Amino acid sequence: MSLESLGPRRVLDDPAAMRAFAHPVRLALHELLLRGGPATAAEAAREVGISQALASYHLRQLARYGFVEQAEARDERERPWQVTEAVQEWSDAEPGSETSAARGLLERVMAERALSRLVEWQRRRQDETGEWRNAGGIGNSYVYATPEEIAALGEALKGLLEPLMARVFDPSDRPEGARPVLLTRLVVPLPPTGRPE
């Protein structure tokens, strides 16, 4: 299985699209459609906890930049939305460019969202079964690596994640007891210490 088999993917290189995606409500709506499949603005609003008008506005903004599109209606009254791509990646950008700034904004918003999910998990962890209590959390590893080695590590992680990501689109492939899990990878090159290392 490859990322291509998970459906369309998109490399974001348009700063306007990156800034449009870098909105907590839009990220929540996109995640909802990715996880649950097509939904109307009313259904999405209930799930995300916002008004239908606000959900409609943000879905239209996502559609404007190609992140969602109208799905096939279940009847004449409904107008469901669906995601257009399963995977988004960011392009490399020249330092100081508009794309670089937009990429930084998108990464910050996604990291803040992941951190808030971690805090939420910590609040409800004690209500989970032992297996799930031990499944979530955070870890730190300090390594010495070259950019090429970090890129290779990223590719290896993608390979491990692909079969699990495929389950997002094929519920029949999910084993009993499977549930959505957010995996956020932060790779932060640190500055040298100034001492011989």
TAZI-V884103 format. One record per pair of residues at least 24 apart in sequence whose ideal C-beta (glycine too) atoms are under 6 Angstrom apart, sorted by the first residue. I is the first residue (numbers start at 1). J is the second residue. If there is no record, write none. Layout:
i=I j=J
i=I j=J
//
This chain:
i=1 j=162
i=1 j=163
i=1 j=166
i=3 j=87
i=6 j=86
i=6 j=165
i=6 j=166
i=7 j=86
i=8 j=85
i=9 j=85
i=9 j=87
i=10 j=85
i=10 j=88
i=11 j=89
i=11 j=91
i=12 j=88
i=12 j=90
i=13 j=91
i=15 j=98
i=15 j=99
i=15 j=102
i=17 j=65
i=18 j=102
i=18 j=106
i=19 j=102
i=20 j=61
i=20 j=65
i=22 j=105
i=22 j=106
i=22 j=109
i=25 j=58
i=26 j=58
i=26 j=62
i=27 j=113
i=29 j=58
i=30 j=67
i=33 j=82
i=33 j=83
i=34 j=83
i=35 j=180
i=38 j=71
i=38 j=80
i=38 j=82
i=39 j=80
i=40 j=78
i=40 j=80
i=114 j=184
i=117 j=182
//
